[in-house]
Amino acid sequence: MTGPDDHAAIDADLARFVERLRARLEAGAREYGDVSFTRPAFELVDEAMQELEDVCGWSLILWLRLERLRGRVGQLGDEGNQRG
């Protein structure tokens, strides 16, 4: 597990994120044309708002699933902490 001082791991994670971002930008340019940089700002604001709404929706779904998982783990009680 990486800690907060593991700069090499953080750099690798950041590089992976940037590569994924680059791939998404390139896929978007292929699918929709390379016009995003010239679209009116109000269209980009609307697009960003829609994307944030999507992120919030997916986050809610994940939160609900984690809440259910936490409940199941709680039902195990101390059984998961026993050794031997």
C-alpha positions in Angstrom: 0.0 0.0 0.0 1.3 3.4 -0.9 1.7 6.1 1.8 1.5 9.8 1.4 5.3 10.0 1.1 5.5 7.5 -1.7 6.2 10.0 -4.5 7.1 7.4 -7.1 3.7 5.7 -6.7 1.9 9.1 -6.8 3.9 10.0 -9.9 2.9 6.7 -11.5 -0.8 7.2 -10.6 -0.7 10.7 -12.0 0.9 9.5 -15.2 -1.8 6.8 -15.6 -4.5 9.4 -15.0 -3.1 11.8 -17.6 -2.8 8.9 -20.1 -6.4 8.0 -19.5 -7.4 11.7 -19.9 -5.4 11.9 -23.2 -7.1 8.8 -24.5 -10.5 10.2 -23.7 -9.7 13.5 -25.4 -8.5 11.7 -28.5 -11.5 9.4 -28.6 -13.8 12.4 -28.3 -12.0 14.2 -31.1 -12.4 11.1 -33.3 -16.1 10.7 -32.4 -17.3 14.3 -32.3 -14.7 16.1 -34.3 -12.0 18.3 -32.8 -14.3 21.3 -32.2 -14.4 21.4 -28.4 -11.8 24.1 -28.2 -13.8 26.4 -30.4 -17.3 25.7 -28.9 -19.0 28.7 -27.2 -18.2 28.9 -23.5 -21.9 28.5 -22.5 -22.0 25.2 -24.3 -18.9 24.0 -22.4 -20.5 25.1 -19.1 -23.6 23.1 -19.9 -21.5 20.1 -20.9 -19.4 20.3 -17.7 -22.6 20.6 -15.5 -24.1 17.5 -17.2 -20.8 15.6 -16.6 -20.8 16.6 -12.9 -24.4 15.4 -12.6 -23.3 12.1 -14.0 -20.5 11.9 -11.5 -22.9 12.6 -8.7 -25.3 10.0 -9.9 -22.6 7.3 -10.2 -21.3 8.4 -6.8 -24.7 8.0 -5.2 -25.0 4.5 -6.7 -21.6 3.6 -5.3 -22.4 5.2 -1.9 -25.6 3.1 -1.6 -23.7 -0.1 -2.5 -21.0 0.7 0.1 -23.6 1.5 2.7 -25.2 -2.0 2.1 -21.7 -3.6 2.2 -21.0 -1.8 5.5 -24.2 -3.1 6.9 -23.2 -6.7 5.9 -19.8 -6.3 7.4 -21.3 -4.9 10.6 -23.5 -8.0 10.8 -20.3 -10.1 11.0 -19.4 -8.2 14.2 -16.1 -9.2 15.7 -16.0 -12.5 13.8 -13.8 -10.9 11.2 -11.3 -9.8 13.9 -10.7 -13.2 15.4 -7.4 -14.9 14.8 -6.4 -18.5 15.1 
